[in-house]
């Protein structure tokens, strides 16, 4: 086959930390230090990308939010915000029938 094969993904993963694996052959401690530096650089890169975003949620987060709130009727809930020592506490509760927690009859 020409181009990419099933093993190309495995080969790419083998090359991912090639530099770190070369260092571990010489000295385990230096290999671990290099892995930590590589991970710190990756973390910083993605942190900067996240901070540069103007949207609150990512595309995946927006999709999940839409799935969660598709069938929710906003008028059936109320929100109560109370100040606490280091900020605020928001409590969301369903309006109407209060459930005692007894699920023996199947209704919750």
PERASUL-V534577 format. One record per backbone hydrogen bond with DSSP energy under -1.0 kcal/mol. CO is the residue of the C=O (numbers start at 1). NH is the residue of the N-H. E is the energy in kcal/mol with one decimal. If there is no record, write none. Layout:
CO|NH|E, CO|NH|E
This chain:
5|8|-1.4, 7|11|-2.6, 8|12|-2.1, 9|13|-2.0, 10|14|-2.2, 11|15|-1.5, 15|18|-1.3, 17|21|-2.4, 18|22|-2.2, 19|23|-1.7, 20|24|-2.0, 21|25|-1.1, 23|27|-2.9, 27|31|-1.9, 28|32|-2.3, 29|33|-2.4, 30|34|-2.4, 31|35|-2.3, 32|36|-2.3, 33|37|-2.2, 34|38|-2.7, 35|39|-2.4, 36|40|-2.5, 37|41|-2.4, 38|42|-2.2, 39|43|-2.7, 40|44|-2.5, 41|45|-2.4, 42|46|-2.3, 43|47|-2.4, 44|48|-2.5, 45|49|-2.0, 46|50|-2.1, 47|51|-2.4, 48|52|-1.6, 58|62|-2.6, 59|63|-2.1, 60|64|-2.5, 61|65|-2.4, 62|66|-2.4, 63|67|-2.0, 64|68|-2.3, 65|69|-2.2, 73|76|-1.9, 74|77|-1.7, 76|95|-3.1, 78|93|-2.7, 80|91|-2.9, 82|89|-3.0, 84|87|-1.2, 87|84|-2.4, 89|82|-2.6, 91|80|-2.8, 93|78|-2.9, 103|106|-1.3
